C-alpha cells in the first residue's frame, strides 16, 4: 500500500511540475516580442484580419482583385500585433505606400483595430502609438532616419 501511495505522490508531483513549467513557458511567450513563423496558424490569422480590414477600408484598391501581402514588419507581444506590408495583386504593388495595421486578439481572434496606408497625411507611428497607449511599444518598428 505504501508503494502505491508513494508512486501516486511521485506521479502527482511530476504532473504538477510539468503543468507549472508549461504555464511558465506560455507566460514567457506572452511577455516577449516575437514574429510568428512563416506559415504558422497565428501568422495566417493576423494576415486574414489585415485582409478583412484592408478590403473594408480601401474597397477601390481591393475590388475584384486577388490580394496577397509582402510582410515588411510583423511583431507580436501579449495580445497585440503591428504589421507593415506591401499589398500586391498579380505581382504588382497596389499603390506606392505600404499598408500598416494595429491588431488585437479579442476572444481568441485577431482583429485589426486600425488600418492605414503609410502615405496618408498625418500618419505617424508616434501618433498611432499615442492613440493606443495599451499597445506595447516594442511591437512598433524603430524610428527611421533619413
Residue pairs with C-beta under 8 A, 6 or more apart in sequence:
30 77
30 78
31 77
31 78
32 77
33 75
33 76
33 77
33 136
33 138
33 139
34 75
34 76
34 77
35 74
35 75
35 76
36 42
36 43
36 46
36 74
36 76
37 43
42 76
42 110
43 74
45 109
45 110
46 74
46 76
46 81
46 83
46 103
46 110
47 69
47 71
47 83
48 110
49 101
49 103
49 109
49 110
49 111
49 112
50 69
50 83
50 85
50 99
50 101
50 103
50 112
50 115
51 67
51 69
52 112
53 101
53 112
53 115
54 61
54 62
54 67
54 87
54 99
54 101
54 115
55 62
55 67
57 115
58 99
58 117
61 87
61 94
61 95
62 94
65 89
65 90
65 94
66 89
66 90
67 87
67 88
67 89
67 94
68 87
68 88
68 89
69 85
69 86
69 87
69 88
69 99
70 85
70 86
70 88
71 83
71 84
71 85
72 84
72 85
72 86
72 98
73 82
73 83
73 84
73 141
74 81
74 82
74 83
74 84
75 81
75 82
75 138
75 139
75 140
75 141
76 139
77 136
77 138
77 139
78 136
79 104
79 105
79 106
80 102
80 103
80 104
80 105
80 134
80 135
80 136
80 139
81 102
81 103
81 104
81 105
81 110
81 139
82 100
82 101
82 102
82 103
82 135
82 139
82 140
82 141
83 100
83 101
83 103
84 98
84 99
84 100
84 118
84 141
85 98
85 99
85 100
86 93
86 98
86 99
87 93
87 94
87 95
87 99
88 94
95 117
95 119
96 119
97 117
97 118
97 119
97 120
98 117
98 118
99 115
99 116
99 117
99 118
100 115
100 116
100 117
100 118
100 123
100 128
101 112
101 113
101 114
101 115
101 116
102 112
102 113
102 114
102 128
102 132
102 135
103 110
103 111
103 112
103 113
104 110
104 111
104 113
104 135
105 111
113 132
114 128
114 131
114 132
116 123
116 128
117 123
125 140
125 141
125 143
126 143
128 140
129 135
129 137
129 140
